[in-house]
Each structure stands twice: as C-alpha cells, then as structure tokens.
Amino acid sequence: MKEKVENLTQLFAAFSKDAALQADNGNKAAGTRARKVSLAIEKALKEFRKVSIEAAK
C-alpha cells in the first residue's frame, strides 16, 4: 500500500506542475499532460481504495 501512496504523490506533483504551467502561461501542451495525468490519478485512487478496503478487513 505504501507503494500506491508514493505513486499517487508523484502523480499529484506532475499534475500540479503541468496544471500551473497551463494556468499561468497558457501552455497548451502542459494542459494536455495535466489531463492525461488526471486520468492516471483517477485509476490510482481506485486501486488505492480497493487495497485500503482489503487491508481494513
């Protein structure tokens, strides 16, 4: 589970960086990267939720 948390931390950092580039500078490529990472974050959160529920049982 620790690995999943570290992965989420890295994904959030990448998302924050690219989203800020798009918002501040209007960088369209950064916006595309941020959207791609947001889908990966969604998948990772679902996996984390599944593992977390199993660990709680």
PQR file of N, CA, C, O and H, with PARSE charges and radii, in Angstrom:
ATOM      1  N   MET A   1       0.837  -1.185   0.000 -0.4000 1.5000
ATOM      2  CA  MET A   1       0.000   0.000   0.000 -0.0000 2.0000
ATOM      3  C   MET A   1       0.884   1.250   0.000  0.5500 1.7000
ATOM      4  O   MET A   1       0.512   2.279  -0.564 -0.5500 1.4000
ATOM      5  N   LYS A   2       2.045   1.154   0.630 -0.4000 1.5000
ATOM      6  CA  LYS A   2       2.954   2.293   0.668 -0.0000 2.0000
ATOM      7  C   LYS A   2       3.379   2.695  -0.748  0.5500 1.7000
ATOM      8  O   LYS A   2       3.538   3.878  -1.051 -0.5500 1.4000
ATOM      9  H   LYS A   2       2.347   0.318   1.088  0.4000 1.0000
ATOM     10  N   GLU A   3       3.556   1.694  -1.600 -0.4000 1.5000
ATOM     11  CA  GLU A   3       3.937   1.948  -2.992 -0.0000 2.0000
ATOM     12  C   GLU A   3       2.846   2.750  -3.715  0.5500 1.7000
ATOM     13  O   GLU A   3       3.148   3.643  -4.506 -0.5500 1.4000
ATOM     14  H   GLU A   3       3.427   0.733  -1.354  0.4000 1.0000
ATOM     15  N   LYS A   4       1.600   2.428  -3.442 -0.4000 1.5000
ATOM     16  CA  LYS A   4       0.482   3.142  -4.081 -0.0000 2.0000
ATOM     17  C   LYS A   4       0.436   4.604  -3.642  0.5500 1.7000
ATOM     18  O   LYS A   4       0.152   5.494  -4.443 -0.5500 1.4000
ATOM     19  H   LYS A   4       1.355   1.702  -2.800  0.4000 1.0000
ATOM     20  N   VAL A   5       0.719   4.838  -2.360 -0.4000 1.5000
ATOM     21  CA  VAL A   5       0.726   6.214  -1.850 -0.0000 2.0000
ATOM     22  C   VAL A   5       1.863   7.011  -2.500  0.5500 1.7000
ATOM     23  O   VAL A   5       1.676   8.170  -2.871 -0.5500 1.4000
ATOM     24  H   VAL A   5       0.949   4.115  -1.709  0.4000 1.0000
ATOM     25  N   GLU A   6       3.033   6.394  -2.635 -0.4000 1.5000
ATOM     26  CA  GLU A   6       4.163   7.075  -3.278 -0.0000 2.0000
ATOM     27  C   GLU A   6       3.852   7.384  -4.742  0.5500 1.7000
ATOM     28  O   GLU A   6       4.185   8.457  -5.244 -0.5500 1.4000
ATOM     29  H   GLU A   6       3.185   5.453  -2.334  0.4000 1.0000
ATOM     30  N   ASN A   7       3.212   6.436  -5.416 -0.4000 1.5000
ATOM     31  CA  ASN A   7       2.825   6.653  -6.806 -0.0000 2.0000
ATOM     32  C   ASN A   7       1.845   7.823  -6.914  0.5500 1.7000
ATOM     33  O   ASN A   7       1.975   8.667  -7.801 -0.5500 1.4000
ATOM     34  H   ASN A   7       2.941   5.564  -5.008  0.4000 1.0000
ATOM     35  N   LEU A   8       0.871   7.872  -6.015 -0.4000 1.5000
ATOM     36  CA  LEU A   8      -0.097   8.974  -6.017 -0.0000 2.0000
ATOM     37  C   LEU A   8       0.597  10.316  -5.773  0.5500 1.7000
ATOM     38  O   LEU A   8       0.256  11.320  -6.400 -0.5500 1.4000
ATOM     39  H   LEU A   8       0.765   7.187  -5.294  0.4000 1.0000
ATOM     40  N   THR A   9       1.554  10.326  -4.874 -0.4000 1.5000
ATOM     41  CA  THR A   9       2.289  11.556  -4.582 -0.0000 2.0000
ATOM     42  C   THR A   9       3.011  12.061  -5.824  0.5500 1.7000
ATOM     43  O   THR A   9       2.994  13.258  -6.111 -0.5500 1.4000
ATOM     44  H   THR A   9       1.830   9.511  -4.365  0.4000 1.0000
ATOM     45  N   GLN A  10       3.639  11.158  -6.557 -0.4000 1.5000
ATOM     46  CA  GLN A  10       4.339  11.534  -7.786 -0.0000 2.0000
ATOM     47  C   GLN A  10       3.370  12.038  -8.851  0.5500 1.7000
ATOM     48  O   GLN A  10       3.651  13.011  -9.551 -0.5500 1.4000
ATOM     49  H   GLN A  10       3.652  10.186  -6.325  0.4000 1.0000
ATOM     50  N   LEU A  11       2.223  11.362  -8.965 -0.4000 1.5000
ATOM     51  CA  LEU A  11       1.232  11.785  -9.953 -0.0000 2.0000
ATOM     52  C   LEU A  11       0.669  13.165  -9.620  0.5500 1.7000
ATOM     53  O   LEU A  11       0.498  14.000 -10.509 -0.5500 1.4000
ATOM     54  H   LEU A  11       1.995  10.572  -8.396  0.4000 1.0000
ATOM     55  N   PHE A  12       0.380  13.406  -8.335 -0.4000 1.5000
ATOM     56  CA  PHE A  12      -0.126  14.718  -7.938 -0.0000 2.0000
ATOM     57  C   PHE A  12       0.897  15.814  -8.209  0.5500 1.7000
ATOM     58  O   PHE A  12       0.531  16.916  -8.619 -0.5500 1.4000
ATOM     59  H   PHE A  12       0.519  12.728  -7.612  0.4000 1.0000
ATOM     60  N   ALA A  13       2.172  15.522  -7.984 -0.4000 1.5000
ATOM     61  CA  ALA A  13       3.222  16.511  -8.243 -0.0000 2.0000
ATOM     62  C   ALA A  13       3.292  16.841  -9.734  0.5500 1.7000
ATOM     63  O   ALA A  13       3.413  18.006 -10.112 -0.5500 1.4000
ATOM     64  H   ALA A  13       2.469  14.627  -7.650  0.4000 1.0000
ATOM     65  N   ALA A  14       3.217  15.818 -10.572 -0.4000 1.5000
ATOM     66  CA  ALA A  14       3.256  16.041 -12.023 -0.0000 2.0000
ATOM     67  C   ALA A  14       2.031  16.839 -12.470  0.5500 1.7000
ATOM     68  O   ALA A  14       2.135  17.744 -13.298 -0.5500 1.4000
ATOM     69  H   ALA A  14       3.119  14.871 -10.265  0.4000 1.0000
ATOM     70  N   PHE A  15       0.873  16.491 -11.913 -0.4000 1.5000
ATOM     71  CA  PHE A  15      -0.349  17.212 -12.268 -0.0000 2.0000
ATOM     72  C   PHE A  15      -0.263  18.676 -11.859  0.5500 1.7000
ATOM     73  O   PHE A  15      -0.611  19.564 -12.637 -0.5500 1.4000
ATOM     74  H   PHE A  15       0.788  15.756 -11.240  0.4000 1.0000
ATOM     75  N   SER A  16       0.198  18.926 -10.646 -0.4000 1.5000
ATOM     76  CA  SER A  16       0.291  20.303 -10.149 -0.0000 2.0000
ATOM     77  C   SER A  16       1.212  21.144 -11.020  0.5500 1.7000
ATOM     78  O   SER A  16       0.899  22.289 -11.348 -0.5500 1.4000
ATOM     79  H   SER A  16       0.481  18.205 -10.013  0.4000 1.0000
ATOM     80  N   LYS A  17       2.342  20.572 -11.388 -0.4000 1.5000
ATOM     81  CA  LYS A  17       3.315  21.284 -12.219 -0.0000 2.0000
ATOM     82  C   LYS A  17       2.706  21.655 -13.578  0.5500 1.7000
ATOM     83  O   LYS A  17       2.771  22.808 -14.004 -0.5500 1.4000
ATOM     84  H   LYS A  17       2.597  19.643 -11.121  0.4000 1.0000
ATOM     85  N   ASP A  18       2.118  20.664 -14.245 -0.4000 1.5000
ATOM     86  CA  ASP A  18       1.569  20.913 -15.577 -0.0000 2.0000
ATOM     87  C   ASP A  18       0.331  21.804 -15.537  0.5500 1.7000
ATOM     88  O   ASP A  18       0.152  22.648 -16.415 -0.5500 1.4000
ATOM     89  H   ASP A  18       2.066  19.727 -13.899  0.4000 1.0000
ATOM     90  N   ALA A  19      -0.517  21.630 -14.539 -0.4000 1.5000
ATOM     91  CA  ALA A  19      -1.709  22.467 -14.431 -0.0000 2.0000
ATOM     92  C   ALA A  19      -1.321  23.922 -14.186  0.5500 1.7000
ATOM     93  O   ALA A  19      -1.955  24.831 -14.721 -0.5500 1.4000
ATOM     94  H   ALA A  19      -0.372  20.945 -13.826  0.4000 1.0000
ATOM     95  N   ALA A  20      -0.283  24.145 -13.381 -0.4000 1.5000
ATOM     96  CA  ALA A  20       0.178  25.508 -13.118 -0.0000 2.0000
ATOM     97  C   ALA A  20       0.754  26.139 -14.385  0.5500 1.7000
ATOM     98  O   ALA A  20       0.537  27.321 -14.652 -0.5500 1.4000
ATOM     99  H   ALA A  20       0.232  23.406 -12.946  0.4000 1.0000
ATOM    100  N   LEU A  21       1.482  25.349 -15.155 -0.4000 1.5000
ATOM    101  CA  LEU A  21       2.035  25.877 -16.414 -0.0000 2.0000
ATOM    102  C   LEU A  21       0.917  26.310 -17.361  0.5500 1.7000
ATOM    103  O   LEU A  21       1.014  27.348 -18.015 -0.5500 1.4000
ATOM    104  H   LEU A  21       1.658  24.389 -14.938  0.4000 1.0000
ATOM    105  N   GLN A  22      -0.134  25.513 -17.426 -0.4000 1.5000
ATOM    106  CA  GLN A  22      -1.248  25.873 -18.298 -0.0000 2.0000
ATOM    107  C   GLN A  22      -1.965  27.116 -17.771  0.5500 1.7000
ATOM    108  O   GLN A  22      -2.270  28.029 -18.538 -0.5500 1.4000
ATOM    109  H   GLN A  22      -0.213  24.669 -16.894  0.4000 1.0000
ATOM    110  N   ALA A  23      -2.231  27.152 -16.482 -0.4000 1.5000
ATOM    111  CA  ALA A  23      -2.982  28.267 -15.906 -0.0000 2.0000
ATOM    112  C   ALA A  23      -2.186  29.570 -15.961  0.5500 1.7000
ATOM    113  O   ALA A  23      -2.737  30.627 -16.271 -0.5500 1.4000
ATOM    114  H   ALA A  23      -1.983  26.410 -15.859  0.4000 1.0000
ATOM    115  N   ASP A  24      -0.899  29.492 -15.661 -0.4000 1.5000
ATOM    116  CA  ASP A  24      -0.086  30.709 -15.591 -0.0000 2.0000
ATOM    117  C   ASP A  24       0.380  31.206 -16.953  0.5500 1.7000
ATOM    118  O   ASP A  24       0.354  32.405 -17.231 -0.5500 1.4000
ATOM    119  H   ASP A  24      -0.451  28.634 -15.409  0.4000 1.0000
ATOM    120  N   ASN A  25       0.809  30.266 -17.803 -0.4000 1.5000
ATOM    121  CA  ASN A  25       1.434  30.667 -19.069 -0.0000 2.0000
ATOM    122  C   ASN A  25       0.594  30.343 -20.299  0.5500 1.7000
ATOM    123  O   ASN A  25       0.961  30.714 -21.414 -0.5500 1.4000
ATOM    124  H   ASN A  25       0.831  29.293 -17.577  0.4000 1.0000
ATOM    125  N   GLY A  26      -0.516  29.663 -20.110 -0.4000 1.5000
ATOM    126  CA  GLY A  26      -1.346  29.288 -21.253 -0.0000 2.0000
ATOM    127  C   GLY A  26      -0.710  28.202 -22.101  0.5500 1.7000
ATOM    128  O   GLY A  26      -0.997  28.095 -23.293 -0.5500 1.4000
ATOM    129  H   GLY A  26      -0.814  29.361 -19.204  0.4000 1.0000
ATOM    130  N   ASN A  27       0.149  27.398 -21.499 -0.4000 1.5000
ATOM    131  CA  ASN A  27       0.863  26.339 -22.205 -0.0000 2.0000
ATOM    132  C   ASN A  27      -0.105  25.194 -22.521  0.5500 1.7000
ATOM    133  O   ASN A  27      -0.521  24.461 -21.623 -0.5500 1.4000
ATOM    134  H   ASN A  27       0.382  27.484 -20.530  0.4000 1.0000
ATOM    135  N   LYS A  28      -0.461  25.045 -23.806 -0.4000 1.5000
ATOM    136  CA  LYS A  28      -1.452  24.043 -24.194 -0.0000 2.0000
ATOM    137  C   LYS A  28      -0.934  22.622 -24.017  0.5500 1.7000
ATOM    138  O   LYS A  28      -1.694  21.734 -23.632 -0.5500 1.4000
ATOM    139  H   LYS A  28      -0.123  25.640 -24.535  0.4000 1.0000
ATOM    140  N   ALA A  29       0.342  22.395 -24.291 -0.4000 1.5000
ATOM    141  CA  ALA A  29       0.918  21.056 -24.137 -0.0000 2.0000
ATOM    142  C   ALA A  29       0.892  20.628 -22.669  0.5500 1.7000
ATOM    143  O   ALA A  29       0.651  19.461 -22.360 -0.5500 1.4000
ATOM    144  H   ALA A  29       0.960  23.117 -24.604  0.4000 1.0000
ATOM    145  N   ALA A  30       1.138  21.568 -21.781 -0.4000 1.5000
ATOM    146  CA  ALA A  30       1.091  21.253 -20.349 -0.0000 2.0000
ATOM    147  C   ALA A  30      -0.334  20.890 -19.945  0.5500 1.7000
ATOM    148  O   ALA A  30      -0.533  20.022 -19.095 -0.5500 1.4000
ATOM    149  H   ALA A  30       1.333  22.516 -22.032  0.4000 1.0000
ATOM    150  N   GLY A  31      -1.313  21.538 -20.538 -0.4000 1.5000
ATOM    151  CA  GLY A  31      -2.707  21.212 -20.255 -0.0000 2.0000
ATOM    152  C   GLY A  31      -3.046  19.794 -20.685  0.5500 1.7000
ATOM    153  O   GLY A  31      -3.765  19.079 -19.988 -0.5500 1.4000
ATOM    154  H   GLY A  31      -1.151  22.244 -21.228  0.4000 1.0000
ATOM    155  N   THR A  32      -2.524  19.393 -21.836 -0.4000 1.5000
ATOM    156  CA  THR A  32      -2.740  18.033 -22.310 -0.0000 2.0000
ATOM    157  C   THR A  32      -2.102  17.027 -21.362  0.5500 1.7000
ATOM    158  O   THR A  32      -2.705  16.003 -21.040 -0.5500 1.4000
ATOM    159  H   THR A  32      -1.940  19.974 -22.402  0.4000 1.0000
ATOM    160  N   ARG A  33      -0.885  17.318 -20.915 -0.4000 1.5000
ATOM    161  CA  ARG A  33      -0.203  16.431 -19.971 -0.0000 2.0000
ATOM    162  C   ARG A  33      -0.970  16.358 -18.650  0.5500 1.7000
ATOM    163  O   ARG A  33      -1.094  15.283 -18.063 -0.5500 1.4000
ATOM    164  H   ARG A  33      -0.395  18.150 -21.177  0.4000 1.0000
ATOM    165  N   ALA A  34      -1.480  17.486 -18.187 -0.4000 1.5000
ATOM    166  CA  ALA A  34      -2.228  17.513 -16.924 -0.0000 2.0000
ATOM    167  C   ALA A  34      -3.494  16.671 -17.035  0.5500 1.7000
ATOM    168  O   ALA A  34      -3.835  15.947 -16.099 -0.5500 1.4000
ATOM    169  H   ALA A  34      -1.379  18.360 -18.664  0.4000 1.0000
ATOM    170  N   ARG A  35      -4.183  16.753 -18.147 -0.4000 1.5000
ATOM    171  CA  ARG A  35      -5.393  15.948 -18.333 -0.0000 2.0000
ATOM    172  C   ARG A  35      -5.059  14.463 -18.373  0.5500 1.7000
ATOM    173  O   ARG A  35      -5.796  13.643 -17.825 -0.5500 1.4000
ATOM    174  H   ARG A  35      -3.906  17.340 -18.907  0.4000 1.0000
ATOM    175  N   LYS A  36      -3.957  14.116 -19.016 -0.4000 1.5000
ATOM    176  CA  LYS A  36      -3.528  12.717 -19.086 -0.0000 2.0000
ATOM    177  C   LYS A  36      -3.195  12.193 -17.687  0.5500 1.7000
ATOM    178  O   LYS A  36      -3.582  11.083 -17.324 -0.5500 1.4000
ATOM    179  H   LYS A  36      -3.358  14.782 -19.461  0.4000 1.0000
ATOM    180  N   VAL A  37      -2.482  12.993 -16.915 -0.4000 1.5000
ATOM    181  CA  VAL A  37      -2.121  12.585 -15.560 -0.0000 2.0000
ATOM    182  C   VAL A  37      -3.369  12.488 -14.680  0.5500 1.7000
ATOM    183  O   VAL A  37      -3.430  11.639 -13.791 -0.5500 1.4000
ATOM    184  H   VAL A  37      -2.167  13.896 -17.209  0.4000 1.0000
ATOM    185  N   SER A  38      -4.361  13.344 -14.916 -0.4000 1.5000
ATOM    186  CA  SER A  38      -5.575  13.288 -14.101 -0.0000 2.0000
ATOM    187  C   SER A  38      -6.289  11.950 -14.278  0.5500 1.7000
ATOM    188  O   SER A  38      -6.891  11.440 -13.333 -0.5500 1.4000
ATOM    189  H   SER A  38      -4.312  14.034 -15.639  0.4000 1.0000
ATOM    190  N   LEU A  39      -6.229  11.381 -15.475 -0.4000 1.5000
ATOM    191  CA  LEU A  39      -6.814  10.057 -15.695 -0.0000 2.0000
ATOM    192  C   LEU A  39      -6.023   8.985 -14.949  0.5500 1.7000
ATOM    193  O   LEU A  39      -6.604   8.049 -14.400 -0.5500 1.4000
ATOM    194  H   LEU A  39      -5.740  11.796 -16.243  0.4000 1.0000
ATOM    195  N   ALA A  40      -4.704   9.122 -14.931 -0.4000 1.5000
ATOM    196  CA  ALA A  40      -3.863   8.174 -14.193 -0.0000 2.0000
ATOM    197  C   ALA A  40      -4.120   8.283 -12.693  0.5500 1.7000
ATOM    198  O   ALA A  40      -4.118   7.279 -11.981 -0.5500 1.4000
ATOM    199  H   ALA A  40      -4.232   9.883 -15.377  0.4000 1.0000
ATOM    200  N   ILE A  41      -4.342   9.511 -12.215 -0.4000 1.5000
ATOM    201  CA  ILE A  41      -4.646   9.717 -10.794 -0.0000 2.0000
ATOM    202  C   ILE A  41      -5.956   9.022 -10.443  0.5500 1.7000
ATOM    203  O   ILE A  41      -6.057   8.359  -9.411 -0.5500 1.4000
ATOM    204  H   ILE A  41      -4.344  10.327 -12.793  0.4000 1.0000
ATOM    205  N   GLU A  42      -6.945   9.176 -11.296 -0.4000 1.5000
ATOM    206  CA  GLU A  42      -8.244   8.541 -11.051 -0.0000 2.0000
ATOM    207  C   GLU A  42      -8.083   7.028 -10.920  0.5500 1.7000
ATOM    208  O   GLU A  42      -8.629   6.420  -9.999 -0.5500 1.4000
ATOM    209  H   GLU A  42      -6.863   9.715 -12.134  0.4000 1.0000
ATOM    210  N   LYS A  43      -7.339   6.424 -11.833 -0.4000 1.5000
ATOM    211  CA  LYS A  43      -7.108   4.982 -11.797 -0.0000 2.0000
ATOM    212  C   LYS A  43      -6.352   4.584 -10.525  0.5500 1.7000
ATOM    213  O   LYS A  43      -6.704   3.600  -9.875 -0.5500 1.4000
ATOM    214  H   LYS A  43      -6.895   6.918 -12.581  0.4000 1.0000
ATOM    215  N   ALA A  44      -5.326   5.340 -10.176 -0.4000 1.5000
ATOM    216  CA  ALA A  44      -4.522   5.038  -8.992 -0.0000 2.0000
ATOM    217  C   ALA A  44      -5.349   5.161  -7.718  0.5500 1.7000
ATOM    218  O   ALA A  44      -5.180   4.366  -6.793 -0.5500 1.4000
ATOM    219  H   ALA A  44      -5.040   6.139 -10.704  0.4000 1.0000
ATOM    220  N   LEU A  45      -6.240   6.147  -7.659 -0.4000 1.5000
ATOM    221  CA  LEU A  45      -7.094   6.303  -6.479 -0.0000 2.0000
ATOM    222  C   LEU A  45      -8.056   5.131  -6.331  0.5500 1.7000
ATOM    223  O   LEU A  45      -8.325   4.688  -5.214 -0.5500 1.4000
ATOM    224  H   LEU A  45      -6.377   6.792  -8.410  0.4000 1.0000
ATOM    225  N   LYS A  46      -8.573   4.629  -7.439 -0.4000 1.5000
ATOM    226  CA  LYS A  46      -9.459   3.468  -7.379 -0.0000 2.0000
ATOM    227  C   LYS A  46      -8.698   2.244  -6.874  0.5500 1.7000
ATOM    228  O   LYS A  46      -9.219   1.468  -6.072 -0.5500 1.4000
ATOM    229  H   LYS A  46      -8.354   4.989  -8.346  0.4000 1.0000
ATOM    230  N   GLU A  47      -7.461   2.075  -7.349 -0.4000 1.5000
ATOM    231  CA  GLU A  47      -6.648   0.955  -6.891 -0.0000 2.0000
ATOM    232  C   GLU A  47      -6.341   1.094  -5.402  0.5500 1.7000
ATOM    233  O   GLU A  47      -6.402   0.117  -4.655 -0.5500 1.4000
ATOM    234  H   GLU A  47      -7.038   2.705  -8.001  0.4000 1.0000
ATOM    235  N   PHE A  48      -6.012   2.310  -4.977 -0.4000 1.5000
ATOM    236  CA  PHE A  48      -5.734   2.552  -3.563 -0.0000 2.0000
ATOM    237  C   PHE A  48      -6.955   2.232  -2.713  0.5500 1.7000
ATOM    238  O   PHE A  48      -6.838   1.610  -1.657 -0.5500 1.4000
ATOM    239  H   PHE A  48      -5.963   3.104  -5.584  0.4000 1.0000
ATOM    240  N   ARG A  49      -8.119   2.654  -3.174 -0.4000 1.5000
ATOM    241  CA  ARG A  49      -9.347   2.400  -2.423 -0.0000 2.0000
ATOM    242  C   ARG A  49      -9.581   0.902  -2.252  0.5500 1.7000
ATOM    243  O   ARG A  49      -9.955   0.443  -1.173 -0.5500 1.4000
ATOM    244  H   ARG A  49      -8.213   3.159  -4.032  0.4000 1.0000
ATOM    245  N   LYS A  50      -9.356   0.144  -3.328 -0.4000 1.5000
ATOM    246  CA  LYS A  50      -9.540  -1.297  -3.271 -0.0000 2.0000
ATOM    247  C   LYS A  50      -8.583  -1.934  -2.253  0.5500 1.7000
ATOM    248  O   LYS A  50      -8.996  -2.764  -1.444 -0.5500 1.4000
ATOM    249  H   LYS A  50      -9.052   0.517  -4.205  0.4000 1.0000
ATOM    250  N   VAL A  51      -7.315  -1.545  -2.299 -0.4000 1.5000
ATOM    251  CA  VAL A  51      -6.314  -2.102  -1.387 -0.0000 2.0000
ATOM    252  C   VAL A  51      -6.618  -1.680   0.050  0.5500 1.7000
ATOM    253  O   VAL A  51      -6.468  -2.473   0.979 -0.5500 1.4000
ATOM    254  H   VAL A  51      -6.979  -0.871  -2.957  0.4000 1.0000
ATOM    255  N   SER A  52      -7.042  -0.437   0.226 -0.4000 1.5000
ATOM    256  CA  SER A  52      -7.351   0.071   1.554 -0.0000 2.0000
ATOM    257  C   SER A  52      -8.512  -0.683   2.190  0.5500 1.7000
ATOM    258  O   SER A  52      -8.474  -0.999   3.380 -0.5500 1.4000
ATOM    259  H   SER A  52      -7.164   0.207  -0.529  0.4000 1.0000
ATOM    260  N   ILE A  53      -9.528  -0.966   1.412 -0.4000 1.5000
ATOM    261  CA  ILE A  53     -10.691  -1.702   1.920 -0.0000 2.0000
ATOM    262  C   ILE A  53     -10.280  -3.114   2.315  0.5500 1.7000
ATOM    263  O   ILE A  53     -10.705  -3.624   3.351 -0.5500 1.4000
ATOM    264  H   ILE A  53      -9.559  -0.710   0.446  0.4000 1.0000
ATOM    265  N   GLU A  54      -9.447  -3.746   1.481 -0.4000 1.5000
ATOM    266  CA  GLU A  54      -8.987  -5.097   1.800 -0.0000 2.0000
ATOM    267  C   GLU A  54      -8.140  -5.099   3.082  0.5500 1.7000
ATOM    268  O   GLU A  54      -8.237  -6.025   3.887 -0.5500 1.4000
ATOM    269  H   GLU A  54      -9.101  -3.332   0.639  0.4000 1.0000
ATOM    270  N   ALA A  55      -7.327  -4.085   3.267 -0.4000 1.5000
ATOM    271  CA  ALA A  55      -6.474  -4.016   4.449 -0.0000 2.0000
ATOM    272  C   ALA A  55      -7.295  -3.778   5.709  0.5500 1.7000
ATOM    273  O   ALA A  55      -6.890  -4.193   6.795 -0.5500 1.4000
ATOM    274  H   ALA A  55      -7.247  -3.332   2.613  0.4000 1.0000
ATOM    275  N   ALA A  56      -8.435  -3.121   5.584 -0.4000 1.5000
ATOM    276  CA  ALA A  56      -9.260  -2.796   6.741 -0.0000 2.0000
ATOM    277  C   ALA A  56     -10.054  -4.002   7.242  0.5500 1.7000
ATOM    278  O   ALA A  56     -10.542  -4.001   8.373 -0.5500 1.4000
ATOM    279  H   ALA A  56      -8.765  -2.783   4.702  0.4000 1.0000
ATOM    280  N   LYS A  57     -10.182  -5.025   6.404 -0.4000 1.5000
ATOM    281  CA  LYS A  57     -10.985  -6.198   6.789 -0.0000 2.0000
ATOM    282  C   LYS A  57     -10.241  -7.071   7.755  0.5500 1.7000
ATOM    283  O   LYS A  57     -10.763  -8.100   8.185 -0.5500 1.4000
ATOM    284  H   LYS A  57      -9.786  -5.026   5.486  0.4000 1.0000
TER
END
